[in-house]
Amino acid sequence: MPTNQDPERRLSRRFRFLSIIRIRDGEGLHDCKIIDLSLRGFRARCPSGWRPESGAHFAVEWRVADIIKLYMQADVMRVKNGVIGCQWQAHDAESSAYLQRLIEISRLRKNTRERELEALKVQK
């Protein structure tokens, strides 16, 4: 439930998708654990020792199902307790299509979701 100190500002429905994303911040690479994501952005837990500032812009590489790689740009919108909330910025058409398909897959039941991920691997 939102509070006055921390209002809920999400416009898109978010989905859990347990995965790691790699963030390129200048010369450094940081592996972050995705908490949830949507077509508009994601939340991720940062590794200890790295906390980007709100407003930071970086490149994101996300490997899904051992084969699919998505390359996108994101901006940090919030940082709180080691969790960053980011908004997707630029991404190519292929990455955009895969992101949309992955969100659709995340809505499915576990057995169906696993079959769909395998089918997505074969398509690649």
PyMOL CGO cylinders between C-alpha atoms (Angstrom):
from pymol import cmd
from pymol.cgo import CYLINDER

trace = [
    CYLINDER, 0.00, 0.00, 0.00, 1.44, 3.41, -0.91, 0.3, 1, 1, 1, 1, 1, 1,
    CYLINDER, 1.44, 3.41, -0.91, 2.28, 5.90, 1.80, 0.3, 1, 1, 1, 1, 1, 1,
    CYLINDER, 2.28, 5.90, 1.80, 2.61, 9.67, 1.69, 0.3, 1, 1, 1, 1, 1, 1,
    CYLINDER, 2.61, 9.67, 1.69, 6.39, 9.30, 1.91, 0.3, 1, 1, 1, 1, 1, 1,
    CYLINDER, 6.39, 9.30, 1.91, 6.63, 6.69, -0.83, 0.3, 1, 1, 1, 1, 1, 1,
    CYLINDER, 6.63, 6.69, -0.83, 3.76, 7.11, -3.33, 0.3, 1, 1, 1, 1, 1, 1,
    CYLINDER, 3.76, 7.11, -3.33, 3.12, 4.37, -5.87, 0.3, 1, 1, 1, 1, 1, 1,
    CYLINDER, 3.12, 4.37, -5.87, 3.91, 5.75, -9.32, 0.3, 1, 1, 1, 1, 1, 1,
    CYLINDER, 3.91, 5.75, -9.32, 3.80, 2.64, -11.49, 0.3, 1, 1, 1, 1, 1, 1,
    CYLINDER, 3.80, 2.64, -11.49, 1.71, 2.91, -14.59, 0.3, 1, 1, 1, 1, 1, 1,
    CYLINDER, 1.71, 2.91, -14.59, 2.50, -0.54, -16.01, 0.3, 1, 1, 1, 1, 1, 1,
    CYLINDER, 2.50, -0.54, -16.01, 1.84, -3.89, -14.39, 0.3, 1, 1, 1, 1, 1, 1,
    CYLINDER, 1.84, -3.89, -14.39, 5.05, -5.55, -13.24, 0.3, 1, 1, 1, 1, 1, 1,
    CYLINDER, 5.05, -5.55, -13.24, 5.90, -9.24, -13.26, 0.3, 1, 1, 1, 1, 1, 1,
    CYLINDER, 5.90, -9.24, -13.26, 8.38, -11.33, -11.34, 0.3, 1, 1, 1, 1, 1, 1,
    CYLINDER, 8.38, -11.33, -11.34, 11.09, -12.74, -13.54, 0.3, 1, 1, 1, 1, 1, 1,
    CYLINDER, 11.09, -12.74, -13.54, 13.99, -14.23, -11.61, 0.3, 1, 1, 1, 1, 1, 1,
    CYLINDER, 13.99, -14.23, -11.61, 17.07, -13.42, -13.61, 0.3, 1, 1, 1, 1, 1, 1,
    CYLINDER, 17.07, -13.42, -13.61, 20.34, -11.50, -13.61, 0.3, 1, 1, 1, 1, 1, 1,
    CYLINDER, 20.34, -11.50, -13.61, 21.00, -8.43, -15.71, 0.3, 1, 1, 1, 1, 1, 1,
    CYLINDER, 21.00, -8.43, -15.71, 24.42, -7.01, -16.46, 0.3, 1, 1, 1, 1, 1, 1,
    CYLINDER, 24.42, -7.01, -16.46, 24.70, -3.24, -16.25, 0.3, 1, 1, 1, 1, 1, 1,
    CYLINDER, 24.70, -3.24, -16.25, 27.53, -1.37, -17.95, 0.3, 1, 1, 1, 1, 1, 1,
    CYLINDER, 27.53, -1.37, -17.95, 28.19, 1.81, -16.01, 0.3, 1, 1, 1, 1, 1, 1,
    CYLINDER, 28.19, 1.81, -16.01, 31.09, 3.57, -17.73, 0.3, 1, 1, 1, 1, 1, 1,
    CYLINDER, 31.09, 3.57, -17.73, 33.95, 1.07, -17.58, 0.3, 1, 1, 1, 1, 1, 1,
    CYLINDER, 33.95, 1.07, -17.58, 32.39, -1.16, -14.90, 0.3, 1, 1, 1, 1, 1, 1,
    CYLINDER, 32.39, -1.16, -14.90, 30.09, -4.18, -15.22, 0.3, 1, 1, 1, 1, 1, 1,
    CYLINDER, 30.09, -4.18, -15.22, 27.63, -4.98, -12.47, 0.3, 1, 1, 1, 1, 1, 1,
    CYLINDER, 27.63, -4.98, -12.47, 25.43, -8.07, -12.18, 0.3, 1, 1, 1, 1, 1, 1,
    CYLINDER, 25.43, -8.07, -12.18, 22.09, -7.20, -10.60, 0.3, 1, 1, 1, 1, 1, 1,
    CYLINDER, 22.09, -7.20, -10.60, 19.19, -9.48, -9.66, 0.3, 1, 1, 1, 1, 1, 1,
    CYLINDER, 19.19, -9.48, -9.66, 15.90, -8.55, -11.29, 0.3, 1, 1, 1, 1, 1, 1,
    CYLINDER, 15.90, -8.55, -11.29, 13.08, -8.23, -8.79, 0.3, 1, 1, 1, 1, 1, 1,
    CYLINDER, 13.08, -8.23, -8.79, 10.34, -7.45, -11.30, 0.3, 1, 1, 1, 1, 1, 1,
    CYLINDER, 10.34, -7.45, -11.30, 9.88, -5.86, -14.70, 0.3, 1, 1, 1, 1, 1, 1,
    CYLINDER, 9.88, -5.86, -14.70, 7.39, -4.36, -17.10, 0.3, 1, 1, 1, 1, 1, 1,
    CYLINDER, 7.39, -4.36, -17.10, 7.37, -3.00, -20.61, 0.3, 1, 1, 1, 1, 1, 1,
    CYLINDER, 7.37, -3.00, -20.61, 8.34, 0.38, -19.12, 0.3, 1, 1, 1, 1, 1, 1,
    CYLINDER, 8.34, 0.38, -19.12, 11.10, -0.61, -16.71, 0.3, 1, 1, 1, 1, 1, 1,
    CYLINDER, 11.10, -0.61, -16.71, 12.47, -2.88, -14.02, 0.3, 1, 1, 1, 1, 1, 1,
    CYLINDER, 12.47, -2.88, -14.02, 13.54, -3.08, -10.38, 0.3, 1, 1, 1, 1, 1, 1,
    CYLINDER, 13.54, -3.08, -10.38, 16.77, -4.85, -9.48, 0.3, 1, 1, 1, 1, 1, 1,
    CYLINDER, 16.77, -4.85, -9.48, 18.91, -5.50, -6.42, 0.3, 1, 1, 1, 1, 1, 1,
    CYLINDER, 18.91, -5.50, -6.42, 22.41, -4.07, -6.84, 0.3, 1, 1, 1, 1, 1, 1,
    CYLINDER, 22.41, -4.07, -6.84, 25.55, -5.92, -5.78, 0.3, 1, 1, 1, 1, 1, 1,
    CYLINDER, 25.55, -5.92, -5.78, 27.08, -4.71, -2.52, 0.3, 1, 1, 1, 1, 1, 1,
    CYLINDER, 27.08, -4.71, -2.52, 29.52, -1.87, -3.04, 0.3, 1, 1, 1, 1, 1, 1,
    CYLINDER, 29.52, -1.87, -3.04, 27.75, -0.39, -6.08, 0.3, 1, 1, 1, 1, 1, 1,
    CYLINDER, 27.75, -0.39, -6.08, 24.93, 2.12, -5.88, 0.3, 1, 1, 1, 1, 1, 1,
    CYLINDER, 24.93, 2.12, -5.88, 24.17, 4.18, -8.97, 0.3, 1, 1, 1, 1, 1, 1,
    CYLINDER, 24.17, 4.18, -8.97, 22.70, 7.63, -8.49, 0.3, 1, 1, 1, 1, 1, 1,
    CYLINDER, 22.70, 7.63, -8.49, 19.19, 8.57, -9.47, 0.3, 1, 1, 1, 1, 1, 1,
    CYLINDER, 19.19, 8.57, -9.47, 19.29, 9.91, -13.03, 0.3, 1, 1, 1, 1, 1, 1,
    CYLINDER, 19.29, 9.91, -13.03, 22.21, 7.68, -14.10, 0.3, 1, 1, 1, 1, 1, 1,
    CYLINDER, 22.21, 7.68, -14.10, 22.01, 6.29, -17.65, 0.3, 1, 1, 1, 1, 1, 1,
    CYLINDER, 22.01, 6.29, -17.65, 23.51, 2.93, -18.59, 0.3, 1, 1, 1, 1, 1, 1,
    CYLINDER, 23.51, 2.93, -18.59, 23.50, 0.02, -20.99, 0.3, 1, 1, 1, 1, 1, 1,
    CYLINDER, 23.50, 0.02, -20.99, 21.80, -3.22, -19.92, 0.3, 1, 1, 1, 1, 1, 1,
    CYLINDER, 21.80, -3.22, -19.92, 22.52, -6.72, -21.18, 0.3, 1, 1, 1, 1, 1, 1,
    CYLINDER, 22.52, -6.72, -21.18, 19.98, -9.33, -20.18, 0.3, 1, 1, 1, 1, 1, 1,
    CYLINDER, 19.98, -9.33, -20.18, 20.48, -13.02, -20.97, 0.3, 1, 1, 1, 1, 1, 1,
    CYLINDER, 20.48, -13.02, -20.97, 17.33, -15.08, -20.87, 0.3, 1, 1, 1, 1, 1, 1,
    CYLINDER, 17.33, -15.08, -20.87, 16.88, -18.83, -21.31, 0.3, 1, 1, 1, 1, 1, 1,
    CYLINDER, 16.88, -18.83, -21.31, 20.64, -19.32, -21.89, 0.3, 1, 1, 1, 1, 1, 1,
    CYLINDER, 20.64, -19.32, -21.89, 20.44, -18.10, -25.49, 0.3, 1, 1, 1, 1, 1, 1,
    CYLINDER, 20.44, -18.10, -25.49, 18.45, -14.89, -25.86, 0.3, 1, 1, 1, 1, 1, 1,
    CYLINDER, 18.45, -14.89, -25.86, 20.34, -11.66, -25.24, 0.3, 1, 1, 1, 1, 1, 1,
    CYLINDER, 20.34, -11.66, -25.24, 18.57, -8.35, -24.96, 0.3, 1, 1, 1, 1, 1, 1,
    CYLINDER, 18.57, -8.35, -24.96, 20.52, -5.09, -25.21, 0.3, 1, 1, 1, 1, 1, 1,
    CYLINDER, 20.52, -5.09, -25.21, 18.77, -2.00, -23.91, 0.3, 1, 1, 1, 1, 1, 1,
    CYLINDER, 18.77, -2.00, -23.91, 19.38, 1.39, -22.35, 0.3, 1, 1, 1, 1, 1, 1,
    CYLINDER, 19.38, 1.39, -22.35, 17.89, 2.42, -19.01, 0.3, 1, 1, 1, 1, 1, 1,
    CYLINDER, 17.89, 2.42, -19.01, 17.75, 5.39, -16.68, 0.3, 1, 1, 1, 1, 1, 1,
    CYLINDER, 17.75, 5.39, -16.68, 17.75, 5.08, -12.89, 0.3, 1, 1, 1, 1, 1, 1,
    CYLINDER, 17.75, 5.08, -12.89, 14.58, 6.64, -11.53, 0.3, 1, 1, 1, 1, 1, 1,
    CYLINDER, 14.58, 6.64, -11.53, 15.00, 5.70, -7.85, 0.3, 1, 1, 1, 1, 1, 1,
    CYLINDER, 15.00, 5.70, -7.85, 17.48, 4.12, -5.51, 0.3, 1, 1, 1, 1, 1, 1,
    CYLINDER, 17.48, 4.12, -5.51, 16.40, 2.76, -2.13, 0.3, 1, 1, 1, 1, 1, 1,
    CYLINDER, 16.40, 2.76, -2.13, 17.89, 0.13, 0.18, 0.3, 1, 1, 1, 1, 1, 1,
    CYLINDER, 17.89, 0.13, 0.18, 20.13, -1.36, -2.53, 0.3, 1, 1, 1, 1, 1, 1,
    CYLINDER, 20.13, -1.36, -2.53, 17.27, -1.61, -5.04, 0.3, 1, 1, 1, 1, 1, 1,
    CYLINDER, 17.27, -1.61, -5.04, 17.17, 0.46, -8.21, 0.3, 1, 1, 1, 1, 1, 1,
    CYLINDER, 17.17, 0.46, -8.21, 14.04, 1.32, -10.14, 0.3, 1, 1, 1, 1, 1, 1,
    CYLINDER, 14.04, 1.32, -10.14, 14.85, 1.92, -13.80, 0.3, 1, 1, 1, 1, 1, 1,
    CYLINDER, 14.85, 1.92, -13.80, 12.96, 3.01, -16.88, 0.3, 1, 1, 1, 1, 1, 1,
    CYLINDER, 12.96, 3.01, -16.88, 13.77, 1.47, -20.26, 0.3, 1, 1, 1, 1, 1, 1,
    CYLINDER, 13.77, 1.47, -20.26, 14.94, 4.05, -22.77, 0.3, 1, 1, 1, 1, 1, 1,
    CYLINDER, 14.94, 4.05, -22.77, 16.28, 2.88, -26.10, 0.3, 1, 1, 1, 1, 1, 1,
    CYLINDER, 16.28, 2.88, -26.10, 16.18, -0.67, -27.38, 0.3, 1, 1, 1, 1, 1, 1,
    CYLINDER, 16.18, -0.67, -27.38, 16.18, -2.26, -30.78, 0.3, 1, 1, 1, 1, 1, 1,
    CYLINDER, 16.18, -2.26, -30.78, 13.06, -3.79, -32.34, 0.3, 1, 1, 1, 1, 1, 1,
    CYLINDER, 13.06, -3.79, -32.34, 14.20, -7.37, -31.65, 0.3, 1, 1, 1, 1, 1, 1,
    CYLINDER, 14.20, -7.37, -31.65, 14.85, -6.68, -27.96, 0.3, 1, 1, 1, 1, 1, 1,
    CYLINDER, 14.85, -6.68, -27.96, 11.52, -4.90, -27.68, 0.3, 1, 1, 1, 1, 1, 1,
    CYLINDER, 11.52, -4.90, -27.68, 9.68, -7.87, -29.22, 0.3, 1, 1, 1, 1, 1, 1,
    CYLINDER, 9.68, -7.87, -29.22, 11.45, -10.34, -26.90, 0.3, 1, 1, 1, 1, 1, 1,
    CYLINDER, 11.45, -10.34, -26.90, 10.71, -8.17, -23.85, 0.3, 1, 1, 1, 1, 1, 1,
    CYLINDER, 10.71, -8.17, -23.85, 7.03, -8.12, -24.74, 0.3, 1, 1, 1, 1, 1, 1,
    CYLINDER, 7.03, -8.12, -24.74, 7.00, -11.90, -25.33, 0.3, 1, 1, 1, 1, 1, 1,
    CYLINDER, 7.00, -11.90, -25.33, 8.80, -12.56, -22.02, 0.3, 1, 1, 1, 1, 1, 1,
    CYLINDER, 8.80, -12.56, -22.02, 6.21, -10.54, -20.14, 0.3, 1, 1, 1, 1, 1, 1,
    CYLINDER, 6.21, -10.54, -20.14, 3.45, -12.54, -21.84, 0.3, 1, 1, 1, 1, 1, 1,
    CYLINDER, 3.45, -12.54, -21.84, 5.23, -15.77, -20.87, 0.3, 1, 1, 1, 1, 1, 1,
    CYLINDER, 5.23, -15.77, -20.87, 5.59, -14.64, -17.24, 0.3, 1, 1, 1, 1, 1, 1,
    CYLINDER, 5.59, -14.64, -17.24, 1.76, -14.59, -16.96, 0.3, 1, 1, 1, 1, 1, 1,
    CYLINDER, 1.76, -14.59, -16.96, 1.52, -18.30, -17.76, 0.3, 1, 1, 1, 1, 1, 1,
    CYLINDER, 1.52, -18.30, -17.76, 1.46, -21.22, -15.35, 0.3, 1, 1, 1, 1, 1, 1,
    CYLINDER, 1.46, -21.22, -15.35, 4.83, -22.72, -14.48, 0.3, 1, 1, 1, 1, 1, 1,
    CYLINDER, 4.83, -22.72, -14.48, 4.68, -25.78, -16.80, 0.3, 1, 1, 1, 1, 1, 1,
    CYLINDER, 4.68, -25.78, -16.80, 3.39, -23.75, -19.73, 0.3, 1, 1, 1, 1, 1, 1,
    CYLINDER, 3.39, -23.75, -19.73, 5.96, -21.01, -19.02, 0.3, 1, 1, 1, 1, 1, 1,
    CYLINDER, 5.96, -21.01, -19.02, 8.83, -23.53, -19.19, 0.3, 1, 1, 1, 1, 1, 1,
    CYLINDER, 8.83, -23.53, -19.19, 7.56, -24.90, -22.53, 0.3, 1, 1, 1, 1, 1, 1,
    CYLINDER, 7.56, -24.90, -22.53, 7.22, -21.38, -23.95, 0.3, 1, 1, 1, 1, 1, 1,
    CYLINDER, 7.22, -21.38, -23.95, 10.76, -20.46, -22.87, 0.3, 1, 1, 1, 1, 1, 1,
    CYLINDER, 10.76, -20.46, -22.87, 12.08, -23.59, -24.57, 0.3, 1, 1, 1, 1, 1, 1,
    CYLINDER, 12.08, -23.59, -24.57, 10.15, -22.70, -27.74, 0.3, 1, 1, 1, 1, 1, 1,
    CYLINDER, 10.15, -22.70, -27.74, 11.61, -19.20, -27.60, 0.3, 1, 1, 1, 1, 1, 1,
    CYLINDER, 11.61, -19.20, -27.60, 15.12, -20.70, -27.48, 0.3, 1, 1, 1, 1, 1, 1,
    CYLINDER, 15.12, -20.70, -27.48, 14.39, -22.76, -30.60, 0.3, 1, 1, 1, 1, 1, 1,
    CYLINDER, 14.39, -22.76, -30.60, 13.12, -19.68, -32.45, 0.3, 1, 1, 1, 1, 1, 1,
    CYLINDER, 13.12, -19.68, -32.45, 16.37, -17.84, -31.79, 0.3, 1, 1, 1, 1, 1, 1,
]
cmd.load_cgo(trace, "trace")
